[in-house]
Amino acid sequence: MSVCLLLGALLVGGAGAQTAAGPAGQVSVTVQPGDTAFSLARRAGLSVQELLTLNGLSSPDLRVGQVLTLRVVPLTYVAQPGDTLYALARRFGVRVEALLEASALPPGAVLKAGQVLTLPVGATMPVGTSVPAGASVPVAPVQAQSFTPPAPAVGAAGAASPFQPLTPTQTAPVLQPGSPMPRSQTTDTPSPLAGAGDWRAAALSLLNTPYVFGGTTRAGTDCSGLVLQVFTPLGVPLPRTSAEQARAGQPVAPEALEAGDLVFFDTEGAGRVSHVGIYLGEDQFISANSYQGRVTVDHLRADRYWGPRFVGARRVLPGAAPLAVNR
């Protein structure tokens, strides 16, 4: 009964897909006129690829009357000390918004130890983990492994990662001093890069490097650590944290961005810089992405996550005079 109710809640307001309960943890969906793989997957809390894989499909093209199978994972999780919505969403392979909706939490909610969360349909369990006290056993889980929360990454001062639960309303923050990112417990120094005379090649050579909070090497790096690895070999002195780097160089207006400029983001909604990347041109930038767990290239303004959180840019490479931002 709970499986059917959960799926019904997810499909409420949808465009016509008819569902029927099947074996435990499974529901069949009959495709109706106007349905698409994207709309059905979104209503079920799955990605399109998950929907296709579950049904053995190689193409997202659907036909009316086609019966698709969804796998429902009604799982609850008891929040542990140090957990954040952002970290749990990444751990279970879901969106923060989906986790908030499934648990009936308001946007920007902050977790408390012992709080019981309901994971959305499509949540998966990390491999090689065990069920924490208070977590329910999933019905027909996508992955049978269960999960023990690791301790949150901390720096020398014991502070948690700068990526915290997001508030939905941004307040047009400007570049200003923020709380500094804690240094790693190790004494990492930027690793030398082959061909460092070409900053672009140096930056792209770090693609897919694992994200490690406080890291500054090819073994693992955070966002400001990536910037140091690229620019330190060029003789460009920069401070350690993204908030400090946001005061280096000269300000650049968004319309005057050039490749090599540093771009800054407020990922906390608190009106201060908490993330940095390197602009590559053509609305793309490279950064150490903690959500993806690696160094990635993303769109700047076109991306619905990064665009609203972009707060400004600085030019640290010698070259054309930057266009100052009016304050």
Salt bridges, closest charged atoms under 4 A:
ASP35 OD1 - ARG43 NH2 3.20
ASP83 OD1 - ARG91 NH1 3.55
GLU97 OE1 - ARG95 NH1 3.80
ASP222 OD2 - ARG240 NH2 3.06
GLU258 OE1 - ARG315 NH1 3.97
ASP261 OD1 - ARG315 NE 2.74
GLU268 OE1 - ARG272 NH2 3.06
ASP283 OD2 - HIS299 ND1 3.81
